[in-house]
Amino acid sequence: SKVGLITADELALAGYAFNTNNTTTYLQENATDTYWWSLSPNFFNGGNASVWNVLGSNGHFGGNSVYDARAVRPAISLLSNVLVTGSGTSEDPYIVK
């Protein structure tokens, strides 16, 4: 219940801006050339719904129709007093205490 998709507000707080490329956010680490969805709707017009997403390779933040195939990157929310160790690699995975 603590895992979900990141919201557009959280993407903006991470440094993304509408219709702009940004490869300097922490979310760009290990990004591929694949779009990934956020949880936030962009617009709904008749039968066409759009959701905010990011293109991993260049950090482009925009919206696309939900009819398009996109990836997901799960996000978790941690309390500020949680201790996280490790570098996130297969040799040194994150450990959340």
QUIPE-V489529 format. One record per residue. N is the residue number from 1. PHI is phi in whole degrees, 0 to 359 (none if undefined). Layout:
BEGIN
<<N/PHI> <N/PHI>>
END
This chain:
BEGIN
<<1/none> <2/257> <3/248> <4/200> <5/261> <6/290> <7/266> <8/298> <9/299> <10/293> <11/296> <12/296> <13/295> <14/283> <15/121> <16/278> <17/225> <18/308> <19/58> <20/230> <21/274> <22/210> <23/258> <24/256> <25/275> <26/297> <27/284> <28/280> <29/299> <30/64> <31/287> <32/251> <33/274> <34/232> <35/288> <36/227> <37/285> <38/257> <39/275> <40/273> <41/290> <42/262> <43/200> <44/225> <45/225> <46/63> <47/265> <48/249> <49/253> <50/231> <51/234> <52/293> <53/211> <54/231> <55/273> <56/304> <57/290> <58/240> <59/68> <60/290> <61/251> <62/199> <63/236> <64/220> <65/300> <66/290> <67/285> <68/283> <69/279> <70/220> <71/265> <72/232> <73/233> <74/297> <75/231> <76/234> <77/252> <78/242> <79/291> <80/294> <81/267> <82/282> <83/265> <84/241> <85/239> <86/95> <87/255> <88/88> <89/268> <90/293> <91/281> <92/220> <93/293> <94/296> <95/235> <96/255> <97/242>>
END
